[in-house]
Amino acid sequence: MAAASEKEKKSTAREYFEALLIAIIFVNFARVFVFQAFKIPTGSMEDNLKVGDHIIVNKFIYGPKFDNPLTKLFPLRDIRRGDIIVFRFPEQPETDFVKRVIGVPGDTIDIRDKKVFVNGRPLDEPYVIYDDPQVYPDQPALPEPWRSRDQFGPFRVGPGQYFAMGDNRDHSHDSRYWGPVPRGMIKGRAFMVYWSFELPPPPQGSPPGARMKELWNVVRHFIDKTRWHRMFFIVDSRYHYTPGISSYGNE
């Protein structure tokens, strides 16, 4: 009887272990191939994405499509102009960036007095903000970032590349300065803000002490510093203003 009971305990423990192992495998599979969590560390995408927003990145949507009926059942598609993407920074691949796709392969990008033109036509950008009234002239003698901020191009986007810019146009380190994003460095599309915290997160690669301080701030200020009104909104392809919160626009 005792032996049967011991065998039953081992069987139960094994079931729990196998369930835990399967859960870990599933979570890691989802993190690698389907979804990834990402924190917004800078204001380059305001007002659509704010510093302290925690977003879910859809890594599945840009998966390869094969010529068979099964792939038609999955929500797969190519990268489109207007998509907000998370990608590895080409000049520092260990760092992730989030920007908006402005130009796709074959597009010609031209910026004149801050206005973006794609293939000779002005781009409708209701999501963009400018908080610097200064417009820098087209002067090659101007140093960066002023030289390329307001006057840029024409630049033709090559095959397998994407021209990406921040919505906070006067304060974004983007393709105007370091070039287009290779397709292989794009991780996925920003999908949803699942949590938003007013206190900015430490930069990527910060020492453990900064991470512990961040955790302590979350414990102390979770209730009063969480932006409850921003939780669970879907990041669409154009804009998502926050009524009563944004410092510009019709609000």
Sequence and secondary structure as in RCSB ss.txt:
>XXXX:A:sequence
MAAASEKEKKSTAREYFEALLIAIIFVNFARVFVFQAFKIPTGSMEDNLKVGDHIIVNKFIYGPKFDNPLTKLFP
LRDIRRGDIIVFRFPEQPETDFVKRVIGVPGDTIDIRDKKVFVNGRPLDEPYVIYDDPQVYPDQPALPEPWRSRD
QFGPFRVGPGQYFAMGDNRDHSHDSRYWGPVPRGMIKGRAFMVYWSFELPPPPQGSPPGARMKELWNVVRHFIDK
TRWHRMFFIVDSRYHYTPGISSYGNE
>XXXX:A:secstr
 HHHHHHHHHHHHHHHHHHHHHHHHHHHHHHHHTEEEEE  SSTTTTTS TTEEEEEE STT    SSGGGGGS 
     TT EEEEEETTEEEEEEEEEEEE TT EEEEETTEEEETTEE   TT B        S TTS TTHHHHH
SEEEEE  TTEEEEE SBGGG   HHHH  EEGGGEEEEEEEEEEEBSS    TT  HHHHHHHHHHHHHHHHHH
B GGGTTEE  SS    TTT SSS  
